[in-house]
Amino acid sequence: MREYPDFADTHEELSKEEALELMRSFEHDGMTHSIWTFKTPYIGAICNCDQDCMAYKFFRYTDLRLYFKGEYVTSVDMDLCSGCRTCMRQCQYGAISFSVPLKRCFVDISKCYGCGVCRATCSKDAISLMDRTEIPAVRNVW
């Protein structure tokens, strides 16, 4: 068995509950999570990126594939959506648009990465995540 360094003296240790609370606060601030593996299956880092992140800029402005879509896609409940557009401003992938005639936001699921940042910012709880594999149009689009 290969030995790995003990980071106990240099890294903070969080409980599962503390980690989830921290991740949810990052989502509320508009950050999306990515897991970086350096030797799969070992996780090298969990990155919490906003739109100023260098990796995100590579994704957005080049053809370099750094990100793969998650197992979810976003859905907006039109009956609950107030049309405030907060979710649209938070979406790093340009998957959410606003319909002027309907005065509501909607999602282009082909662009959605399933990060859930939009859901974290919706004050009306109008946004939910759906299992990508249950939607034929995006079932195998990663």
Sequence and secondary structure as in RCSB ss.txt:
>XXXX:A:sequence
MREYPDFADTHEELSKEEALELMRSFEHDGMTHSIWTFKTPYIGAICNCDQDCMAYKFFRYTDLRLYFKGEYVTS
VDMDLCSGCRTCMRQCQYGAISFSVPLKRCFVDISKCYGCGVCRATCSKDAISLMDRTEIPAVRNVW
>XXXX:A:secstr
       TTTS    HHHHHHHHHHHHHTT EEEEEEEETTEEEEEEEE TT HHHHHHHHSS       SEEEE
E TTT     HHHHH TTS EEEETTTTEEEE TTT     HHHHH TT  EEEEEGGG TTTTT  
